[in-house]
């Protein structure tokens, strides 16, 4: 399953960066993919840079492009089923950055 997850992550990253032409989609990075054991669903965690409005606009664009992304995934990797994509926003980078700021503030005090 690790290889399937990694293959899906790489393929979806390529699709988002190279194939999607939706102007709503800003800078988005696939951080993790978890495919269910039956290969029917894949949770896709995506980190998006920008303010809340840009994040929401990018999420909407990605939701609209799920069918296109699934079709592209099916062409790029050969598995029994092409999983249905479930988009999740990964906010770990934001949390990490905020913790860094707080630690820096504490050091200054």
C-alpha distances in whole Angstrom, upper triangle without the diagonal:
4,5,5,6,9,10,10,12,14,15,16,18,20,21,22,24,26,26,27,30,31,33,32,29,30,28,24,21,17,16,13,10,8,7,9,7,10,9,13,13,11,13,15,17,19,22,26,29,32,34,33,35,33,30,30,32,28,26,29,28,24,25,27,25,22,23,23,20,18,20,20,16,16,19,17,13,14,11,13,14,14,13,16,16,17,19,19,22,21,24,23,25,28,28,28,31,33,32,34,37,37,37,39,42,42,43,46,47
4,5,5,6,9,10,10,12,14,15,16,18,20,21,22,24,25,26,29,30,32,31,28,28,26,22,19,15,14,11,9,9,9,11,11,14,12,16,15,13,14,14,15,18,20,24,27,30,32,32,34,31,28,29,31,27,26,28,28,24,25,27,25,22,23,24,20,19,21,20,16,18,20,17,14,15,13,16,16,16,15,18,17,18,19,19,21,19,22,21,23,26,26,25,28,30,30,31,34,35,34,36,39,39,40,43,44
4,5,5,6,8,10,11,12,14,15,17,18,20,21,22,23,24,28,29,32,31,27,28,25,22,19,16,15,12,11,11,10,13,12,15,13,16,16,13,15,15,17,19,21,24,27,31,33,33,34,32,29,30,31,28,26,29,28,24,25,27,24,22,23,22,19,18,20,18,14,15,17,14,11,12,11,14,15,15,15,18,17,19,20,20,22,21,24,23,24,28,28,27,30,32,32,33,36,37,37,38,41,42,42,45,47
4,5,5,6,9,10,11,12,14,15,16,18,20,21,21,22,26,27,30,29,25,26,24,21,18,15,15,12,9,9,7,10,10,12,9,12,12,10,12,13,15,17,20,23,26,30,32,32,33,30,27,28,29,26,24,26,25,21,22,24,21,19,19,19,16,14,16,15,11,12,14,12,9,10,8,11,12,11,11,14,14,16,17,18,21,20,24,23,24,27,28,28,30,33,33,33,36,38,38,39,42,43,43,46,48
4,6,5,6,9,10,11,12,14,15,16,18,20,20,21,25,25,28,26,23,24,22,18,15,11,11,8,5,6,6,9,11,13,10,13,11,8,10,10,12,14,17,20,23,26,29,28,29,27,24,25,26,23,21,23,23,19,20,22,20,17,19,19,15,14,17,15,12,14,16,13,11,13,11,14,13,12,11,13,12,14,14,15,17,16,20,19,21,24,24,24,26,29,29,30,33,34,34,36,38,39,40,42,44
4,5,5,6,9,10,11,12,14,15,17,18,19,20,24,25,27,26,23,23,20,17,14,11,10,8,7,9,10,13,14,16,14,16,15,12,12,11,12,14,16,19,22,26,28,28,30,27,24,26,26,23,22,24,23,20,21,23,21,18,20,19,16,15,18,16,12,14,16,13,11,13,13,16,16,15,14,16,15,16,16,17,18,17,20,19,20,23,24,23,25,28,28,29,32,33,33,35,37,38,38,41,43
4,5,5,6,9,10,11,12,14,16,16,17,19,22,24,26,26,22,23,21,18,15,12,13,11,9,11,10,14,15,16,13,15,15,12,14,12,14,15,18,21,23,27,30,30,31,28,25,27,27,23,22,24,23,19,21,22,19,17,18,17,14,13,15,13,9,11,12,9,7,10,10,14,14,12,13,15,14,16,17,18,20,19,22,22,23,26,27,26,28,31,31,32,34,36,36,38,40,41,42,44,46
4,6,5,6,8,10,10,12,14,15,15,16,20,21,24,23,20,21,19,16,13,10,11,9,7,9,8,12,14,15,11,13,11,9,10,9,12,13,16,18,21,25,27,27,28,25,22,23,24,20,19,21,19,16,17,19,16,14,15,14,11,10,12,10,7,10,11,9,7,10,10,13,12,10,10,12,10,13,13,15,17,17,20,20,21,24,25,25,27,30,30,31,33,35,36,37,39,41,41,43,45
4,6,5,6,9,10,11,12,14,15,16,19,20,22,21,18,18,16,13,10,6,8,6,6,9,10,14,16,17,14,16,13,10,10,8,9,10,13,15,18,22,24,24,25,22,20,21,22,18,17,20,18,15,17,19,16,14,16,15,12,12,14,12,10,13,14,11,11,14,14,17,16,13,12,14,12,13,12,13,14,14,17,17,18,21,22,22,24,26,27,27,30,32,32,33,36,37,38,40,42
4,6,5,6,9,10,11,12,13,15,18,20,22,22,18,18,16,13,10,8,10,10,9,12,13,17,19,20,17,18,17,13,14,11,13,12,14,17,19,23,26,26,27,24,21,23,23,19,19,21,20,16,19,20,17,16,17,16,12,13,15,12,10,13,13,10,10,13,15,18,17,15,15,16,14,16,15,16,17,17,20,19,19,22,24,24,25,28,29,29,31,33,33,34,37,38,39,41,43
4,5,5,6,9,10,10,11,13,16,18,21,21,17,18,17,14,12,10,12,12,11,13,13,17,19,19,16,17,15,13,14,12,14,13,16,18,20,23,26,27,27,24,22,23,22,19,18,20,18,15,17,18,15,13,14,13,9,10,11,8,6,9,9,7,8,11,13,16,15,12,13,14,13,15,15,17,18,18,21,22,22,25,26,26,27,30,31,32,34,36,36,37,40,41,42,44,46
4,5,5,6,9,10,10,10,14,15,18,17,14,15,14,11,9,7,10,10,9,12,13,16,19,19,15,16,14,11,12,9,11,10,13,14,17,20,23,23,23,20,18,19,19,15,15,16,14,11,13,15,11,10,12,11,7,9,11,8,7,10,11,9,10,14,15,17,16,12,12,13,10,12,11,13,15,15,19,19,19,22,24,24,25,28,29,30,32,34,35,35,38,39,40,42,44
4,5,5,6,8,10,10,14,15,17,17,13,13,11,9,7,6,9,10,10,14,15,19,21,22,19,19,17,14,14,10,11,9,11,13,15,18,21,22,22,19,17,19,18,14,15,17,15,12,15,16,13,13,15,13,10,12,14,11,10,14,14,12,13,17,18,21,19,16,16,16,13,15,13,14,14,14,17,18,17,20,22,22,23,26,27,27,29,31,32,33,35,37,37,39,41
4,6,5,6,7,9,13,15,17,17,14,14,13,11,10,9,13,14,14,17,18,21,23,24,20,21,19,16,17,14,15,13,15,15,17,20,24,24,24,21,19,21,20,16,17,19,16,14,17,17,14,14,15,13,10,12,13,10,10,13,12,10,12,16,18,21,20,16,17,18,15,17,16,18,18,18,21,22,21,23,26,25,26,29,30,30,32,35,35,36,38,40,40,42,44
4,6,5,5,6,10,12,15,15,12,14,13,11,11,10,14,15,14,17,17,21,23,23,19,20,18,15,16,13,15,13,15,15,18,20,23,23,23,20,18,20,18,15,15,16,13,11,14,14,10,11,12,9,7,10,10,7,8,11,11,10,12,16,17,20,18,15,15,15,13,15,14,17,17,18,21,22,22,24,27,27,27,30,32,32,33,36,37,37,40,42,42,43,46
4,6,6,5,9,10,12,12,9,10,9,8,8,9,12,14,14,17,18,21,24,25,21,21,18,16,15,12,13,10,12,12,14,17,19,20,19,16,15,16,15,11,12,13,11,9,12,12,9,10,12,10,8,11,13,10,11,14,14,13,15,19,20,23,21,17,17,16,13,15,13,15,14,16,18,20,19,21,24,24,24,27,29,29,30,33,34,34,36,39,39,40,43
4,6,7,9,11,12,13,10,10,8,8,8,10,13,15,16,20,21,24,27,28,24,24,22,19,18,15,15,12,13,12,14,16,20,21,20,17,16,18,16,13,14,16,13,12,15,16,13,14,16,13,11,15,15,12,13,17,16,15,17,21,22,25,23,20,20,20,17,18,16,17,17,17,19,21,19,21,24,24,24,27,29,28,30,33,34,34,36,38,38,39,42
4,6,8,11,13,15,12,12,12,12,12,13,17,18,19,22,22,26,28,29,25,25,23,21,21,17,18,16,17,16,17,20,23,24,23,19,19,21,19,15,17,18,15,14,17,17,13,15,16,13,11,15,14,11,13,16,15,13,16,20,22,25,23,20,21,21,18,20,18,20,20,21,23,24,23,25,28,28,28,30,33,32,33,36,37,37,39,42,42,43,46
4,6,9,12,14,11,13,13,13,14,14,18,19,19,22,22,25,28,27,23,23,22,20,20,17,18,16,18,17,19,21,24,24,23,20,19,20,18,15,16,17,13,12,15,14,10,12,13,9,9,12,12,9,11,14,13,12,16,19,21,23,22,18,19,19,17,19,17,20,20,21,24,26,25,26,29,30,30,32,34,34,35,38,39,40,42,44,45,46,48
4,6,9,10,8,10,12,11,13,14,18,19,19,22,22,25,28,27,24,23,21,19,19,16,17,15,16,15,17,18,21,21,20,16,16,17,14,11,13,13,9,9,12,11,8,10,12,8,8,12,12,10,13,16,15,15,18,21,23,25,22,19,19,18,15,17,15,18,18,20,22,24,23,24,27,28,28,30,33,33,34,36,38,38,40,42,43,44,46
4,6,9,8,10,12,13,15,17,20,22,22,25,26,28,31,31,27,26,24,22,22,19,20,17,18,16,17,18,21,21,19,16,17,17,14,12,14,14,10,11,14,12,10,13,14,11,12,15,15,14,16,19,18,18,21,25,26,28,26,22,22,21,19,20,18,20,20,22,24,26,25,26,29,30,29,31,34,34,35,37,39,39,41,43,44,45,47
4,5,6,9,12,12,15,17,20,22,22,25,25,28,31,31,27,26,24,22,21,19,19,16,17,15,16,16,18,18,16,13,14,14,10,9,11,10,7,9,11,9,8,12,13,11,12,16,16,15,18,20,20,21,23,26,27,29,26,23,22,20,18,19,16,19,18,20,22,25,24,24,27,29,28,30,33,33,33,36,38,38,39,42,43,43,46
4,5,7,11,12,16,18,21,23,24,27,28,31,34,34,31,29,27,25,24,21,20,17,17,14,15,14,16,16,14,11,13,13,9,9,12,11,8,11,13,12,12,15,17,15,16,19,20,19,21,24,24,24,26,30,31,33,30,26,25,23,21,21,18,20,19,21,22,25,23,23,27,28,27,28,32,32,32,34,36,36,37,40,41,41,44
4,6,10,11,15,17,20,22,22,25,26,29,32,32,29,28,25,23,21,18,18,15,15,12,13,12,13,13,11,8,9,9,6,5,9,8,6,9,11,10,11,14,16,15,15,19,20,19,21,24,24,24,27,30,30,32,29,25,24,22,19,19,16,17,15,18,19,22,21,20,24,26,24,26,29,29,29,32,34,34,35,38,39,39,41
4,7,7,11,13,16,18,19,22,23,26,30,30,27,26,23,20,19,16,15,12,12,9,10,11,13,13,12,8,9,10,7,4,7,8,6,7,10,10,10,12,15,14,13,17,18,17,18,22,22,21,24,27,28,30,27,23,22,20,17,17,13,15,13,15,17,19,18,18,22,23,22,24,27,27,28,30,32,32,33,36,37,38,40
4,6,10,13,15,18,20,23,25,28,31,32,29,28,25,22,20,17,15,12,11,7,7,8,11,12,11,7,8,10,8,6,9,11,9,10,13,14,13,16,19,17,16,19,21,19,20,24,24,23,25,29,29,32,29,25,24,23,19,19,15,16,13,15,15,18,16,16,20,21,19,21,24,24,25,27,29,29,30,33,34,35,37
4,7,10,13,16,18,21,23,27,30,31,28,27,24,21,19,15,14,10,8,6,6,8,11,13,13,9,9,12,11,8,11,13,12,11,15,16,15,17,20,18,16,20,21,19,20,23,24,22,24,27,28,31,29,25,24,23,19,19,15,15,13,13,14,16,13,14,18,18,17,20,22,22,23,25,27,27,29,31,32,33,35
4,7,9,12,14,18,20,23,26,27,24,24,21,17,15,12,10,6,6,4,7,10,13,13,14,11,9,12,11,8,9,12,11,9,13,15,13,14,17,16,14,17,19,17,17,21,21,20,21,25,25,28,25,22,20,19,16,15,12,12,10,10,12,14,12,13,17,17,17,19,22,22,23,25,27,27,29,31,32,33,35
4,6,9,11,15,17,21,24,25,22,23,19,16,14,10,9,5,5,6,9,12,15,16,17,14,12,15,15,11,12,15,14,12,15,17,15,15,18,17,14,16,19,17,16,20,20,18,19,23,23,26,24,21,19,19,15,15,12,12,10,9,11,12,11,13,16,16,16,19,21,21,23,25,26,27,29,31,31,33,35
4,6,8,11,14,17,20,22,19,19,16,12,11,7,6,4,6,9,12,15,18,18,19,16,14,16,16,13,12,16,15,11,14,17,14,14,17,16,12,14,17,15,13,17,18,16,16,20,20,22,21,18,16,16,12,12,10,10,9,9,12,12,12,15,17,17,18,21,22,22,24,27,27,28,31,32,33,35,37
4,7,10,14,17,20,22,19,20,17,13,11,8,6,6,6,10,13,16,19,19,21,18,15,17,19,15,15,18,18,15,17,20,18,17,20,19,16,17,20,18,16,20,21,18,18,21,21,24,22,19,17,18,14,14,11,10,10,7,10,10,10,13,15,14,16,19,19,20,22,24,25,26,28,30,30,32,34
4,7,10,13,16,18,16,17,14,10,8,6,5,7,9,13,16,19,21,21,23,21,17,19,21,17,16,19,19,15,17,20,18,16,19,19,15,16,19,18,15,18,20,17,17,19,18,21,19,17,15,15,12,12,11,10,10,9,12,12,13,16,17,17,19,21,21,22,25,26,27,29,31,32,33,35,37
4,6,10,13,15,12,13,10,7,6,5,6,9,12,15,19,22,24,23,24,22,19,20,21,18,16,19,19,15,16,19,17,14,17,17,13,13,16,16,12,15,17,15,14,16,15,17,16,13,11,12,10,10,10,10,12,11,15,15,16,19,20,20,22,24,25,26,29,30,30,32,34,35,36,39,40
4,6,9,12,10,11,8,5,5,7,9,12,15,18,22,25,26,25,27,25,22,22,24,21,18,21,21,17,17,20,19,16,18,19,16,14,18,17,14,16,19,17,15,16,14,16,14,13,10,11,10,10,11,11,14,13,17,16,19,21,21,22,25,26,26,28,31,31,32,34,36,37,38,40,42
4,6,8,6,8,6,4,6,9,11,15,18,21,24,27,29,28,29,27,24,24,25,22,20,22,22,18,18,20,19,15,16,18,15,13,16,16,13,14,17,16,13,14,11,12,11,10,7,9,9,10,12,13,16,16,20,20,22,25,25,26,28,30,30,32,34,35,36,38,40,40,42,44,46
4,5,5,6,6,6,8,11,14,17,21,24,27,30,31,30,31,30,26,26,27,25,22,24,24,20,19,22,21,17,18,20,17,15,18,19,15,16,19,18,16,16,13,13,11,11,8,10,11,11,14,15,18,19,22,22,25,27,27,28,31,32,32,34,36,37,38,40,42,42,44,46,47
4,5,8,9,10,12,15,17,21,24,27,31,34,35,33,35,33,30,30,31,29,26,27,28,24,23,25,24,20,21,23,20,17,20,21,17,17,20,19,16,15,12,12,11,12,10,13,14,15,18,19,22,22,25,25,28,30,30,30,33,35,35,36,39,40,40,42,44,45,46,49,50
4,6,8,10,13,16,19,22,26,29,32,35,36,34,35,34,31,30,31,29,26,27,27,24,23,25,23,19,19,21,19,16,18,20,16,15,19,19,16,15,11,9,9,11,9,11,14,15,18,20,23,24,27,28,30,32,32,33,36,37,37,39,42,42,43,45,47,48,49,52,53
4,6,7,11,13,17,20,23,26,29,32,34,32,33,31,28,28,29,26,23,25,24,21,20,22,20,16,16,18,16,13,15,16,13,12,15,15,12,12,8,7,6,7,6,9,11,13,16,18,21,22,25,26,28,30,31,32,34,36,36,38,40,41,42,44,46,46,48,50,52
4,7,10,13,17,19,23,25,29,31,33,31,31,30,27,26,27,25,22,22,22,19,18,19,18,14,14,16,15,11,14,16,13,12,16,17,14,14,11,9,6,7,4,6,9,11,14,17,20,22,25,26,28,30,31,32,34,36,36,38,40,41,42,44,46,47,48,51,52
4,7,10,13,16,19,22,26,28,29,27,28,27,23,23,24,21,18,19,20,16,15,17,16,12,13,15,13,11,14,15,12,13,17,17,15,15,12,12,9,8,4,5,6,7,11,13,16,18,21,22,25,27,27,28,31,32,33,35,37,38,39,41,42,43,45,47,48
4,6,10,12,16,19,22,25,26,25,26,24,21,21,22,19,16,18,18,14,14,16,15,11,13,15,12,10,13,14,11,13,16,15,14,15,13,14,11,9,6,6,5,6,9,10,14,15,18,19,21,23,24,25,27,29,30,31,33,34,35,37,39,40,42,44,45
4,7,10,13,16,20,22,23,22,23,21,18,18,19,17,14,16,17,13,13,16,15,12,14,16,13,12,16,16,13,16,19,18,16,18,16,17,15,13,9,9,6,5,6,7,10,11,15,16,18,20,20,22,24,25,26,28,30,31,32,34,36,37,38,40,42
4,6,10,13,16,19,21,19,20,19,15,16,17,14,12,14,14,11,11,14,13,11,14,15,11,11,15,15,12,15,18,16,16,18,17,19,16,14,11,10,7,6,5,6,8,9,13,14,16,18,19,20,22,23,24,26,28,29,30,32,34,35,36,38,40
4,7,10,13,16,18,17,18,17,13,14,16,13,11,14,15,12,13,16,15,13,17,17,14,15,18,18,15,19,21,19,19,21,20,22,20,17,15,14,10,9,6,5,6,5,9,10,12,14,15,16,18,20,21,22,24,25,27,28,30,31,33,34,36
4,6,10,13,15,14,16,14,10,12,13,10,9,12,13,10,12,15,14,13,16,16,13,15,18,17,16,19,21,19,20,23,22,24,22,19,17,16,12,10,7,6,5,5,8,10,11,12,14,15,16,18,20,21,23,24,26,27,29,30,32,33,35
4,7,10,12,12,14,12,9,12,13,10,10,14,14,12,14,17,16,16,20,19,17,19,22,20,19,23,24,22,23,26,26,28,26,23,20,19,16,14,11,9,6,5,6,8,7,9,12,12,13,15,17,18,19,21,23,24,25,27,28,30,32
4,7,9,10,11,8,6,9,10,8,8,12,12,11,14,16,16,16,20,19,17,20,22,21,20,24,25,24,25,28,28,30,28,24,22,21,17,16,12,11,7,8,8,10,9,9,13,14,14,15,18,19,19,22,23,24,25,28,29,30,32
4,7,9,11,8,7,11,11,9,11,14,14,14,17,19,18,20,23,22,20,23,25,24,24,27,28,26,28,31,31,34,31,28,26,25,21,19,16,14,11,10,10,12,9,9,13,13,12,14,17,17,17,20,22,22,23,26,27,27,30
4,7,8,5,6,10,10,9,12,14,14,15,18,19,20,21,25,24,22,25,28,26,26,30,31,29,31,34,34,37,34,30,28,27,23,21,17,16,13,13,11,14,12,10,14,15,13,14,18,18,17,20,22,22,23,26,27,27,29
4,6,5,6,9,10,11,12,14,15,16,18,20,21,22,26,26,24,27,30,29,29,32,33,32,33,37,37,39,36,32,30,28,24,22,18,17,13,14,12,15,13,11,14,16,14,14,18,18,17,19,22,22,22,25,27,27,29
4,6,5,6,9,10,10,12,14,15,16,18,20,21,25,25,23,26,29,28,28,31,33,32,33,36,36,37,34,31,29,26,23,20,17,15,12,13,11,15,14,11,14,17,15,15,19,20,19,21,24,24,24,27,29,29,30
4,5,5,6,9,10,11,12,14,15,17,18,20,23,23,23,25,28,27,28,31,32,32,33,36,36,38,34,31,29,26,23,21,17,16,13,16,14,18,17,15,18,20,19,19,22,23,22,24,27,27,27,30,32,32,33
4,5,5,6,8,10,10,12,14,15,16,18,22,21,20,23,26,25,25,29,30,29,30,34,34,36,33,29,27,25,21,20,16,15,12,14,14,17,16,14,17,19,18,19,22,23,22,24,27,27,28,30,32,32,34
4,6,5,6,9,10,10,12,14,15,16,20,20,19,21,24,23,23,27,28,27,28,31,31,33,30,27,24,22,18,16,13,12,9,11,10,14,13,12,15,17,16,17,20,21,21,23,26,26,27,29,31,31,33
4,5,5,6,9,10,10,12,14,15,19,19,18,21,23,23,23,27,28,28,29,32,31,33,29,26,24,21,18,16,12,12,10,12,13,16,16,15,17,20,20,20,23,24,24,26,28,29,29,32,34,34,36
4,5,5,6,9,10,11,12,14,18,18,17,20,22,22,23,26,27,27,28,31,31,33,29,26,24,21,18,17,13,14,12,15,15,19,18,17,20,23,22,22,26,27,26,28,31,31,32,34,36,37,38
4,5,5,6,9,10,10,12,16,15,14,17,20,19,19,23,24,23,25,28,28,30,27,23,21,19,16,15,11,12,10,13,14,17,16,16,19,21,20,22,25,26,26,28,30,31,31,34,36,36,38
4,5,5,6,9,10,11,14,15,13,16,19,18,19,22,23,23,24,27,26,28,25,21,19,16,13,11,8,9,8,11,13,16,16,16,18,21,21,22,24,26,26,28,30,31,32,34,36,37,38
4,5,5,6,9,10,13,14,14,16,18,19,19,22,24,24,25,28,27,29,25,22,20,17,14,13,10,12,11,15,16,20,20,19,22,24,24,25,28,29,29,31,34,34,35,37,39,40,41
4,5,5,6,9,12,11,11,14,16,16,17,20,21,21,23,26,26,27,24,21,19,17,14,13,11,13,13,16,18,21,21,21,23,25,25,26,29,30,31,33,35,35,36,39,40,41,43
4,5,5,6,10,10,9,11,14,14,14,17,19,18,20,23,23,24,21,17,16,13,10,10,8,10,11,14,16,19,19,20,22,24,24,26,28,29,30,32,34,35,36,38,40,41,42
4,5,5,9,10,10,11,14,15,15,17,19,20,21,23,23,24,20,17,15,12,9,9,7,10,11,15,17,20,21,21,23,26,26,27,30,31,32,33,36,37,38,40,41,42,44
4,6,7,9,10,11,13,14,15,17,19,20,22,24,24,24,21,17,16,13,11,12,11,14,15,18,21,24,24,24,27,29,29,30,33,34,35,36,39,40,41,43,44,45,47
4,6,5,6,9,10,11,12,14,16,16,18,21,21,22,19,15,14,12,10,12,11,14,15,18,21,23,24,24,27,29,29,30,33,34,35,37,39,39,41,43,44,45,47
4,5,5,6,9,10,10,12,14,15,16,18,18,19,16,12,11,8,6,8,8,12,14,17,20,23,23,24,26,28,29,30,32,34,35,37,38,40,41,43,44,46,47
4,5,5,6,9,10,11,13,14,16,17,17,18,14,11,11,8,8,11,12,16,18,21,24,26,27,28,30,32,33,34,36,37,39,40,42,43,45,47,48,49,51
4,5,5,6,9,10,11,12,14,17,17,18,16,12,12,11,11,13,13,17,19,21,24,27,27,28,31,32,32,34,36,37,38,41,42,43,45,47,48,49,51
4,5,5,6,9,10,10,12,15,15,17,14,10,11,10,8,11,11,15,16,18,22,23,24,25,28,29,30,32,33,34,36,38,39,40,42,44,45,46,48
4,5,5,6,9,10,11,12,12,14,11,7,7,7,7,10,12,15,18,20,23,25,26,27,29,30,32,34,35,36,38,40,41,42,44,46,47,48,50
4,5,5,6,9,10,12,13,14,11,8,10,10,11,14,15,19,21,23,27,28,29,31,33,34,35,37,38,39,41,43,44,45,47,49,50,51,53
4,5,5,6,9,11,13,15,13,10,11,12,12,15,16,19,21,22,26,27,27,29,31,32,33,35,37,37,39,41,42,43,45,47,48,49,52
4,5,5,6,9,10,12,10,7,9,10,10,13,14,17,19,20,24,25,26,28,30,30,32,34,35,36,38,40,41,42,44,46,46,48,50
4,6,6,7,8,10,8,5,8,11,12,15,17,20,22,24,27,28,29,31,33,34,35,37,39,39,41,43,44,45,48,49,50,52,54
4,6,7,10,12,11,9,12,14,15,19,20,23,25,26,29,30,31,33,35,35,36,39,40,41,43,45,46,47,49,50,51,53,55
4,7,10,13,12,10,13,15,15,18,19,22,23,24,27,28,28,31,33,33,34,37,38,38,40,42,43,44,46,48,48,50,53
4,6,10,10,9,11,14,14,18,19,21,23,24,27,28,28,31,33,33,34,37,38,38,40,42,43,44,47,48,48,50,53
4,7,8,8,11,15,16,19,21,24,26,27,30,31,31,34,36,35,37,40,41,41,44,45,46,47,50,51,51,53,56
4,6,7,9,13,15,18,20,22,25,26,29,30,31,34,35,35,37,39,40,41,43,45,45,47,49,50,51,53,55
4,7,9,13,15,18,21,24,27,28,31,32,33,36,37,37,39,42,42,43,46,47,47,49,52,52,53,56,57
4,6,9,12,15,18,21,24,25,29,30,31,34,35,35,38,39,40,42,44,45,46,48,50,51,52,54,56
4,7,9,13,15,18,21,23,26,27,29,31,32,33,35,37,38,39,41,43,44,45,47,48,49,52,53
4,6,9,12,15,18,20,23,25,26,28,29,30,32,34,35,37,39,40,41,43,44,46,47,49,51
4,7,10,13,16,19,22,24,26,27,28,30,32,33,34,36,38,39,40,42,43,45,46,48,50
4,6,10,13,15,19,20,22,23,25,26,28,29,31,32,34,35,37,38,40,41,43,45,46
4,7,10,12,16,18,20,21,22,24,26,27,28,30,31,33,34,36,37,38,40,42,43
4,7,10,13,15,17,18,19,21,22,24,25,27,28,30,31,33,34,36,37,39,40
4,6,9,12,14,15,16,18,19,20,22,24,25,26,28,30,31,32,34,36,37
4,6,9,11,11,13,15,16,17,19,21,22,23,25,26,27,29,31,32,34
4,6,8,9,10,11,13,14,16,17,19,20,22,23,25,26,28,30,31
4,6,5,6,9,10,11,12,14,16,17,19,20,21,23,25,26,28
4,5,5,6,9,10,10,12,14,15,16,18,20,21,22,24,26
4,5,5,6,9,10,11,12,14,15,16,18,20,21,23,25
4,5,5,6,9,10,11,12,14,15,17,19,20,21,23
4,5,5,6,9,10,11,12,14,15,17,18,20,21
4,5,5,6,9,10,11,12,14,15,17,19,20
4,5,5,6,9,10,11,12,14,15,17,19
4,5,5,6,9,10,11,12,14,16,17
4,5,5,6,9,10,11,12,14,16
4,5,5,6,9,10,11,12,15
4,5,5,6,9,10,11,13
4,5,5,6,9,10,11
4,5,5,6,9,10
4,5,5,6,9
4,5,5,7
4,5,5
4,5
4
